[in-house]
Structures are given as structure tokens and as C-alpha cells.
């Protein structure tokens, strides 16, 4: 059975890459509030979370997900120059990070590592 992934952020590239990699994208959202709500509803195996999302920032979204499930598997995505946000996310339980722009192979490597 394919692992289930929730994508929050630039979803078209990630969705296509994940689907080609054999994963099921169970939800695609564009803001932190929706991500937190869909996380609770869908209970995905992994979340790809852009740290620069509207409605609720990525760090707050990550904290909320980790409160709902302390074992939540979340990979954060950030732009170059957002190292401080990445470090804060890692301190708050993110399993890995991707710096944009990134290749599909890097995305799949990170997902594969987190879902082992």
C-alpha cells in the first residue's frame, strides 16, 4: 500500500514527483490553517510543509501538528536565506528539510528516508 502524503505549498511539482515515486498524495493545501485541519482529518504518513505559507506560518503549523501527533513525520521546505526558520523547524520536530529550488530526486530521497 502506498504511503499517504499531505502537501502544503507549491503542490504541482511535488505531487507529480511523489506520484511518480509511488506515493499517494492524499491532500494538497495552500495555507497553514488548511494544513493543520487536513492533517487532523486525513492522518497522513508524512507532511511536506512549506514554511512560507499564509493564514498560519509554517512553524506554528508544525507545532500544532506535533501537538496532535508527537510522531508526526514532517519535512519542511524553505527558500534560500531562511536558515533560521529551518533551524527552528528542526528544533520543533521536523524530520528533514528541503531548500528551494530542489530536484525531484532530492525530494524523493528525503521522503524515502523519513518513511523508512
PAZAPA-4460 file (N, C-alpha, C; in steps of 0.05 Angstrom, whole numbers, plus 32768, in hexadecimal, padded with zeros to 4 digits):
% residues 116
    n_x    n_y    n_z   ca_x   ca_y   ca_z    c_x    c_y    c_z   seq   type   mol
   8011   7FE8   8000   8000   8000   8000   8012   8019   8000     1      X     A
   800B   802C   7FEF   801B   8045   7FED   8019   8055   8006     2      X     A
   802F   8061   800E   802F   8074   8025   8020   808D   801D     3      X     A
   8011   8098   8030   8000   80AF   802B   800D   80C9   8034     4      X     A
   800D   80DD   8022   801B   80F6   8027   8008   810E   8023     5      X     A
   800A   8121   8035   7FFC   813A   8034   8011   814F   802B     6      X     A
   800A   815F   8017   801C   8174   800C   8010   818F   8012     7      X     A
   8020   81A0   801F   8019   81BC   8024   802D   81CE   8017     8      X     A
   8025   81DC   8002   8037   81EE   7FF4   8035   81EA   7FD6     9      X     A
   804C   81EC   7FC9   804D   81EA   7FAB   8048   81CD   7FA3    10      X     A
   802F   81C6   7FA0   8028   81AA   7F9F   802B   819C   7F84    11      X     A
   8029   81AA   7F6E   8029   819C   7F54   8043   818C   7F4F    12      X     A
   805A   8199   7F53   8073   818B   7F50   8076   8174   7F64    13      X     A
   8070   817A   7F7D   8072   8165   7F91   805F   814E   7F8D    14      X     A
   8046   8154   7F86   8032   813F   7F80   803C   812D   7F6A    15      X     A
   8044   8139   7F54   804D   8129   7F3D   8065   8117   7F44    16      X     A
   8079   8123   7F52   8091   8114   7F5A   8089   80FD   7F6D    17      X     A
   8079   8103   7F81   8071   80EE   7F94   8061   80D8   7F87    18      X     A
   804F   80DF   7F76   803F   80CB   7F68   8050   80B9   7F57    19      X     A
   8063   80C5   7F49   8076   80B5   7F39   8087   80A3   7F4A    20      X     A
   808C   80AC   7F63   809C   809C   7F76   808C   8087   7F84    21      X     A
   8072   8084   7F7E   8062   806F   7F8A   8053   8077   7FA3    22      X     A
   8052   8091   7FA9   8044   809A   7FC1   8028   80A4   7FB9    23      X     A
   8016   80A5   7FCD   7FFB   80AF   7FC9   7FF9   80CA   7FD6    24      X     A
   7FF3   80DF   7FC7   7FEE   80F9   7FD1   7FD1   80FA   7FD9    25      X     A
   7FCC   80FB   7FF4   7FB0   80F9   7FFD   7FA3   8115   8001    26      X     A
   7FB4   812A   8000   7FAA   8145   8003   7FBE   8159   7FFA    27      X     A
   7FB4   816F   7FEF   7FC4   8186   7FE7   7FB7   819F   7FF1    28      X     A
   7FC6   81AE   8001   7FBB   81C7   800C   7FCF   81DD   8008    29      X     A
   7FC6   81F6   800A   7FD7   820D   8005   7FDD   821E   801D    30      X     A
   7FD1   8218   8034   7FD8   8228   804C   7FDA   8217   8065    31      X     A
   7FE6   8222   8079   7FEB   8214   8092   7FD2   820B   80A0    32      X     A
   7FBD   821B   80A0   7FA4   8214   80AE   7F98   81FB   80A1    33      X     A
   7F97   81FB   8086   7F8C   81E4   8078   7F9E   81CB   807D    34      X     A
   7FB8   81CF   807E   7FCA   81B8   8083   7FC4   81AB   809E    35      X     A
   7FC1   81BC   80B2   7FBC   81B1   80CD   7FA1   81A2   80CD    36      X     A
   7F8D   81AE   80C0   7F72   81A1   80C0   7F73   8186   80B0    37      X     A
   7F80   8186   8099   7F82   816E   8089   7F94   8159   8096    38      X     A
   7FA8   8161   80A4   7FB9   814E   80B3   7FA8   813F   80C7    39      X     A
   7F97   814D   80D6   7F86   8140   80EA   7F71   812E   80DD    40      X     A
   7F67   8136   80C6   7F52   8127   80B8   7F5D   810E   80A9    41      X     A
   7F73   8112   809B   7F7E   80FE   8089   7F92   80EB   8096    42      X     A
   7F9F   80F4   80AB   7FB3   80E4   80B9   7FC8   80D8   80A5    43      X     A
   7FD5   80E9   8096   7FE9   80DF   8082   8001   80D3   808F    44      X     A
   8010   80C3   8080   8029   80B8   808A   803F   80CD   808B    45      X     A
   803D   80E2   807A   8051   80F6   8078   8045   8110   806E    46      X     A
   8050   8127   8077   8047   8141   806E   805F   814F   8062    47      X     A
   805B   815B   804B   806F   816E   803F   8064   818A   8044    48      X     A
   8072   8199   8054   8068   81B3   805D   807A   81CA   8056    49      X     A
   8070   81DC   8045   807F   81F4   803E   807E   8206   8056    50      X     A
   8095   8211   805E   8095   8223   8076   808A   823E   8070    51      X     A
   8088   8246   8057   807D   8260   804F   8061   825D   8044    52      X     A
   804E   8258   8055   8032   8255   804D   8021   8269   805C    53      X     A
   800B   8272   804F   7FF9   8285   805C   7FE7   8278   8071    54      X     A
   7FD8   8288   807F   7FC3   8281   8092   7FCF   8278   80AD    55      X     A
   7FE3   8267   80AD   7FF1   825F   80C5   800D   8258   80BC    56      X     A
   8021   8264   80C7   803C   825E   80BD   8044   8241   80C1    57      X     A
   8058   8239   80B2   8061   821D   80B2   806A   8213   80CD    58      X     A
   8077   8223   80DD   8080   821B   80F7   8068   8215   8109    59      X     A
   8054   8227   8109   803C   8223   811A   802D   820A   8110    60      X     A
   802C   8206   80F6   801F   81EF   80EB   802D   81D5   80F4    61      X     A
   8047   81D5   80F3   8057   81BE   80FC   8052   81B8   8119    62      X     A
   8052   81CD   812A   804D   81C9   8146   8032   81BD   814B    63      X     A
   801E   81C7   813D   8003   81BC   8140   8001   819F   8138    64      X     A
   800E   8198   8122   800E   817C   8119   801B   816A   812D    65      X     A
   8031   8174   8138   8040   8164   814C   8031   8161   8166    66      X     A
   8020   8175   816D   800E   8173   8184   7FF9   815E   8180    67      X     A
   7FEF   815D   8167   7FDA   8149   8160   7FE6   812D   8160    68      X     A
   7FFF   812B   8156   800C   8111   8154   802A   8115   8157    69      X     A
   8034   810D   816E   8050   8112   8175   8063   8102   8162    70      X     A
   8059   80EF   8153   8069   80E0   8140   8065   80EA   8123    71      X     A
   8058   8101   8120   8053   810B   8105   806D   810D   80F5    72      X     A
   806C   8103   80DD   8083   8104   80CB   8080   811B   80B8    73      X     A
   808F   8131   80BD   808C   8149   80AD   80A7   8151   80A1    74      X     A
   80A7   8156   8087   80BF   8161   8079   80B8   817D   8072    75      X     A
   80C9   8190   807A   80C3   81AC   8074   80D2   81B5   805B    76      X     A
   80C7   81C8   804D   80D3   81D4   8035   80D7   81F2   803A    77      X     A
   80EE   81FC   8032   80F3   8218   8037   8104   8223   801F    78      X     A
   8102   823D   801C   8112   824A   8008   812F   824F   8012    79      X     A
   8141   8254   7FFF   815C   825B   8007   815A   8273   8019    80      X     A
   816B   8275   802D   816B   828C   803F   8158   8288   8057    81      X     A
   814B   8272   8059   8138   826E   8070   8144   8259   8083    82      X     A
   815E   8259   8086   816B   8245   8097   8161   8246   80B4    83      X     A
   815B   825F   80BE   8151   8262   80D9   8136   8253   80DD    84      X     A
   8125   8256   80C9   810B   8248   80CA   810F   8229   80C9    85      X     A
   8121   8221   80B8   8127   8204   80B6   8131   81F9   80D1    86      X     A
   8143   8207   80DD   814D   81FF   80F7   8137   81FE   810D    87      X     A
   8126   8212   810C   810F   8212   811F   80FD   81FA   811A    88      X     A
   80F8   81F4   8101   80E7   81DD   80FA   80F3   81C3   8103    89      X     A
   810D   81C0   80FF   811A   81A8   8108   8119   81A5   8126    90      X     A
   811C   81BB   8135   811A   81BA   8152   80FD   81B3   815B    91      X     A
   80EA   81B8   814A   80CE   81B3   8151   80C4   8199   8145    92      X     A
   80D6   8188   813C   80CE   816D   8134   80CD   8166   8117    93      X     A
   80D5   8179   8105   80D6   8171   80E9   80EA   815B   80E5    94      X     A
   80E4   8148   80D3   80F7   8132   80CF   810D   8138   80BB    95      X     A
   8107   814B   80A9   811B   8152   8094   8112   816C   8088    96      X     A
   8123   8177   8076   811C   8190   8069   8126   818F   804C    97      X     A
   8119   819F   803C   8120   81A3   8020   8123   81C1   801B    98      X     A
   8139   81C9   800E   813D   81E5   8007   8136   81E9   7FEA    99      X     A
   8123   81FB   7FE4   811A   8200   7FC9   812F   8211   7FBA   100      X     A
   8132   820D   7FA1   8125   81F7   7F91   8134   81DD   7F96   101      X     A
   8125   81C7   7F94   8132   81AD   7F98   8128   819A   7F81   102      X     A
   8138   8186   7F7D   8132   8172   7F68   811F   815D   7F73   103      X     A
   8110   8151   7F61   80FE   813B   7F68   810C   8125   7F76   104      X     A
   8125   811F   7F6E   8134   8109   7F7A   813A   8110   7F98   105      X     A
   813F   8129   7F9E   8144   8131   7FBA   812A   812E   7FCA   106      X     A
   8114   8135   7FBE   80FA   8132   7FCC   80F5   8115   7FD2   107      X     A
   80F8   8103   7FBF   80F3   80E7   7FC3   8107   80DB   7FD7   108      X     A
   8120   80E4   7FD7   8134   80DA   7FEA   812B   80E1   8007   109      X     A
   8122   80FA   800B   811A   8103   8025   8101   80F3   802F   110      X     A
   80EE   80F0   801D   80D5   80E1   8023   80DC   80C4   802A   111      X     A
   80EC   80B7   8019   80F4   809B   801E   8101   8098   8039   112      X     A
   8113   80AA   8040   8121   80A9   805A   810D   80AB   8071   113      X     A
   80FB   80BE   806F   80E9   80C3   8085   80D4   80AD   8089   114      X     A
   80CE   809F   8073   80B9   808A   8075   80C4   806E   8078   115      X     A
   80DE   806B   807E   80EA   8051   8082   80E0   8045   809B   116      X     A
***
